[in-house]
């Protein structure tokens, strides 16, 4: 069952269910799934990592049908930042979006979907197209006309139909929704599809398991639609509700200056101003789940920071010089951490995890 957490409407879990509520709000699965809170967490070394994300099947309302062995990306020390880095670039398609794609396409196959459609700046489209190919499901991906050639080429290699759209990132979404309205494909959106957020929640589950069921004080992620930050929030909350961990980290979203609606909502227009064309992966001015992202940040006493282009490029160079070959968008997260430490918003002794979300090979 899908439900709208804004107006309370419910929808059956079928292939022809709407992709958003009649009230316009995003949909989610009904009751969150997690152990009952009375069981002890398992020995992390006993988890069946061969099942990938479904090593945490107690937390996932979608059964494993489509997989490429995704999950269990390394969590490594990053002394230059006095933090740990979660290396999400080490996925089949080179980004954390594989988490959401694996669960979304598993659901699509279970529902008998024959064709999926998605709009993306690149990584989500590549992930959806790749997992659709794995499932034998046709895919149509809408991308910006000026999408980075390596990303577009990667999508095309899967056999998916790629549609380039002139204009802003929002223009790409609108063009895609026009196609969705024709009713010939299932909208496998990384911003709207509830299953995608079930997948990204597994990032939090892995971080906790890799740390022996302790959680960091602070987790920093790039923030566009909030696919990862909101997923992490739900994952950490589920762990706490299950009694496997004791706390939920403060969540920090790093946005691109000039495309930072969450920063603007929290700190005002001046804090979000500027330009950052380097961070192409988070050029989102109208997040689909803006209210949920803001609630997650508020609930965890978190923060949102806007990072400009020059700082992004400088941080990217610093990352690569230390062995972290990421795409430019990733660099906003460690850049935000540096600013937060400088201002004292994150203390010197606080335990921090930064998620590096995508590979430099597609940059």
BAMI-360758 format. One record per residue (C-alpha): residue in three letters; x, y, z. Coordinates in steps of 0.001 Angstrom, whole numbers, padded with zeros to 6 digits, always signed. Layout:
BEGIN
alaXYZ;...
% end
This chain:
BEGIN
unk+000000+000000+000000;unk+001119+003525-000830;unk+000076+006383+001410;unk+000259+010160+001349;unk+001716+011403+004605;unk+000251+014835+003936;unk-003454+014189+003336;unk-003746+010529+004368;unk-004983+009076+001065;unk-004030+005472+000332;unk-003421+003723-002982;unk-003018+000025-003836;unk+000452-001147-004756;unk-000148-001825-008454;unk+001517-000957-011745;unk-001195+001604-012529;unk-001068+003360-009147;unk-000420+007121-009445;unk+003154+008340-009076;unk+002026+011049-006663;unk-001054+011751-004559;unk-004110+013523-005918;unk-003218+016364-003540;unk+000145+016735-005285;unk+002273+015352-002449;unk+004786+012536-002792;unk+003728+009014-001843;unk+005471+006540+000464;unk+005008+002950+001510;unk+002544+002563+004362;unk+003993+001499+007685;unk+007810+001659+007806;unk+009306-001828+007958;unk+011858-002782+010617;unk+012361-005402+013378;unk+010089-005045+016407;unk+012595-003311+018672;unk+012909-006208+021089;unk+015516-008258+019235;unk+019256-007807+019524;unk+021083-006604+016410;unk+022950-009366+014589;unk+026688-009699+014577;unk+027643-007420+011650;unk+030081-010032+010376;unk+027242-012566+010181;unk+025174-010514+007721;unk+024901-012183+004318;unk+026688-009587+002208;unk+026250-011809-000825;unk+022629-010641-000831;unk+023736-007027-001209;unk+021132-004564+000002;unk+018895-007467+001027;unk+021269-008391+003815;unk+018818-006026+005560;unk+015676-007735+004288;unk+013890-007045+007611;unk+013914-003360+006656;unk+012924-003711+002989;unk+009273-004034+001866;unk+010362-005067-001641;unk+011766-008538-002327;unk+015042-009028-004186;unk+014360-009633-007883;unk+016834-007439-009783;unk+020404-007124-008578;unk+023946-006617-009810;unk+025590-007321-006467;unk+025283-003708-005327;unk+025924-002562-001784;unk+028529-002720+000973;unk+030646+000093-000385;unk+033770+000815+001670;unk+033730+003063+004718;unk+037260+004429+005028;unk+039150+006882+007187;unk+039895+010280+005649;unk+042464+011863+007987;unk+042766+015073+005966;unk+039107+015769+006804;unk+039093+014078+010229;unk+036133+012035+009026;unk+035104+008770+007459;unk+034160+008629+003785;unk+031502+006246+002459;unk+032655+005452-001092;unk+029388+005201-003002;unk+031165+005558-006342;unk+032056+001859-006106;unk+028778+000601-007522;unk+028000-001095-010858;unk+027117+002242-012491;unk+029420+004369-010359;unk+026961+006134-008055;unk+024757+005636-004995;unk+021717+005741-007289;unk+022165+001988-007818;unk+020702+001496-004342;unk+017417+003031-005397;unk+017473+001519-008870;unk+017896-002049-007587;unk+014842-001770-005315;unk+012791+000223-007825;unk+013350-002251-010659;unk+012747-005160-008298;unk+009348-003634-007568;unk+008725-002930-011258;unk+009377-006551-012140;unk+007132-007758-009320;unk+004335-005519-010650;unk+004753-006791-014208;unk+005958-003453-015595;unk+007183-003652-019191;unk+008559-000127-019691;unk+009979+002451-017275;unk+010655+006154-017717;unk+012897+008511-015743;unk+014316+012044-015903;unk+017814+012695-014647;unk+020962+014791-014975;unk+022796+011520-015609;unk+023516+009187-012706;unk+019944+008223-011812;unk+019117+007715-015461;unk+022163+005502-015909;unk+021210+003454-012847;unk+017566+003011-013868;unk+018540+002138-017452;unk+021146-000382-016289;unk+018866-002188-013850;unk+016036-002125-016370;unk+018382-003837-018823;unk+019223-006388-016148;unk+015496-007042-015665;unk+014703-007152-019374;unk+012482-004077-019060;unk+012511-001298-021660;unk+013623+002146-020475;unk+013255+005714-021696;unk+015469+008329-020026;unk+015048+012111-020327;unk+018251+014105-019769;unk+019384+017718-020232;unk+020535+018386-023795;unk+023878+019487-022343;unk+024287+016455-020052;unk+027909+015386-019697;unk+028743+013164-022695;unk+030135+010277-020590;unk+026873+010078-018642;unk+024686+010198-021727;unk+026853+007644-023518;unk+026643+005311-020516;unk+022841+005435-020633;unk+022768+004858-024382;unk+024995+001794-024052;unk+022284+000044-022026;unk+019966+000159-025034;unk+017618+002637-023384;unk+015942+005377-025404;unk+017576+008693-024461;unk+015734+011979-024953;unk+017715+015209-024648;unk+015751+018290-023555;unk+016853+021909-023902;unk+016472+024211-020919;unk+016690+023802-017172;unk+016605+020641-015094;unk+012945+021416-014367;unk+012269+021573-018109;unk+013620+018025-018389;unk+011220+016857-015682;unk+008258+018578-017326;unk+009047+016957-020686;unk+009304+013561-019002;unk+005996+014040-017178;unk+004347+014830-020491;unk+005449+011401-021671;unk+004335+009793-018397;unk+000878+011314-018905;unk+000509+009302-022094;unk+000263+006235-019851;unk+002646+003976-021726;unk+005405+003701-019118;unk+005864+003409-015352;unk+007504+006443-013776;unk+010633+005067-012089;unk+011570+008449-010653;unk+014440+008768-008180;unk+012643+011807-006755;unk+009089+010438-006478;unk+009164+006622-006490;unk+008841+005320-002883;unk+010939+002232-003636;unk+013922+004401-004541;unk+014046+005795-000996;unk+013822+002300+000447;unk+016982+001591-001510;unk+018898+004695-000453;unk+018008+004003+003189;unk+020363+001019+003021;unk+023320+003437+002981;unk+022539+004255+006612;unk+022069+000573+007486;unk+025493-000250+006047;unk+027252+002634+007800;unk+025868+001490+011143;unk+026798-002153+010523;unk+030293-001245+009353;unk+030743+000700+012598;unk+029539-002153+014823;unk+026028-000667+015230;unk+027220+002748+016310;unk+026296+005820+014290;unk+028283+008976+013578;unk+027433+012252+015259;unk+027075+013921+011845;unk+026453+012643+008302;unk+027062+014958+005328;unk+025669+014307+001840;unk+025249+016281-001382;unk+021659+017484-001637;unk+019590+017941-004799;unk+016219+016219-004611;unk+017329+014797-001260;unk+017270+011206-002468;unk+020213+010219-000282;unk+019708+012521+002707;unk+016072+011532+003102;unk+016848+007867+002561;unk+019615+008032+005174;unk+017238+009721+007606;unk+014719+006943+007205;unk+017394+004277+007508;unk+018866+005689+010707;unk+015395+006153+012197;unk+014483+002565+011360;unk+017636+001302+013070;unk+016843+003305+016195;unk+013217+002090+016176;unk+014475-001483+015900;unk+016701-000936+018914;unk+019830-001748+016910;unk+021348+001721+017441;unk+020977+004378+020105;unk+020714+007597+018120;unk+020082+009296+014764;unk+022935+011435+013396;unk+022627+015109+012611;unk+022117+015305+008862;unk+023795+017963+006741;unk+022837+018620+003124;unk+025388+020314+000856;unk+023767+022201-002015;unk+025035+024047-005072;unk+025003+027828-004623;unk+022329+029299-006878;unk+020331+026057-006776;unk+019907+025715-003027;unk+016201+025868-002142;unk+016652+024007+001142;unk+019372+026432+002275;unk+017126+029322+001251;unk+014215+027917+003250;unk+016363+027606+006376;unk+018701+030590+006141;unk+017209+032961+003586;unk+017908+033976+000012;unk+021352+035475+000617;unk+022716+032233+002077;unk+021683+030341-001060;unk+022883+032913-003587;unk+025758+032501-006018;unk+026580+030059-008747;unk+027882+026521-008950;unk+027843+025043-012424;unk+030511+022544-011312;unk+028020+020540-009224;unk+025801+019525-012147;unk+024280+016552-010330;unk+022359+018675-007791;unk+020996+021505-009934;unk+017507+021077-008486;unk+015499+024191-007700;unk+012188+022476-006932;unk+012838+019300-004887;unk+009972+016840-005117;unk+010074+016125-001383;unk+011212+019517-000112;unk+008971+019399+002966;unk+010244+015956+003943;unk+013880+016993+003515;unk+013358+020086+005653;unk+011615+017977+008314;unk+014516+015484+008360;unk+017057+018268+008851;unk+014970+019900+011563;unk+014276+016621+013361;unk+017987+015764+013547;unk+019116+019301+014424;unk+020921+019209+011104;unk+021997+021837+008626;unk+022093+022798+004949;unk+025007+024636+003330;unk+025400+026194-000129;unk+028803+025695-001798;unk+030067+027813-004702;unk+031820+026628-007855;unk+035350+027692-006937;unk+035176+025954-003550;unk+033784+022858-005241;unk+036657+022733-007752;unk+039297+023331-005091;unk+037850+020584-002899;unk+037606+018231-005882;unk+041316+018704-006546;unk+042085+018036-002910;unk+040016+014854-002983;unk+041724+013534-006084;unk+045164+014314-004718;unk+044335+012046-001785;unk+043035+009147-003840;unk+039306+009885-004020;unk+038400+010090-007721;unk+034896+011498-007526;unk+032704+013574-009771;unk+032585+017320-008969;unk+029168+017139-007317;unk+030610+014943-004557;unk+033030+017666-003542;unk+030294+019871-002089;unk+029946+017510+000892;unk+033536+017672+002232;unk+033564+021382+001350;unk+030484+021876+003520;unk+032137+019958+006349;unk+035165+022266+006230;unk+032921+025322+006447;unk+030925+023849+009331;unk+034079+023071+011246;unk+035434+026563+010605;unk+032251+028141+011942;unk+032044+025760+014900;unk+028728+024281+013760;unk+030484+020893+013808;unk+032869+020448+016722;unk+036451+019241+016436;unk+035655+016115+018435;unk+032482+015184+016612;unk+032459+011920+014679;unk+031597+012641+011028;unk+030764+010516+007988;unk+030796+012109+004533;unk+029151+010282+001637;unk+031010+010515-001692;unk+028265+009770-004125;unk+029647+009320-007648;unk+032695+008349-009673;unk+035013+010729-011464;unk+035035+008399-014473;unk+031808+009949-015771;unk+032824+013551-015068;
% end
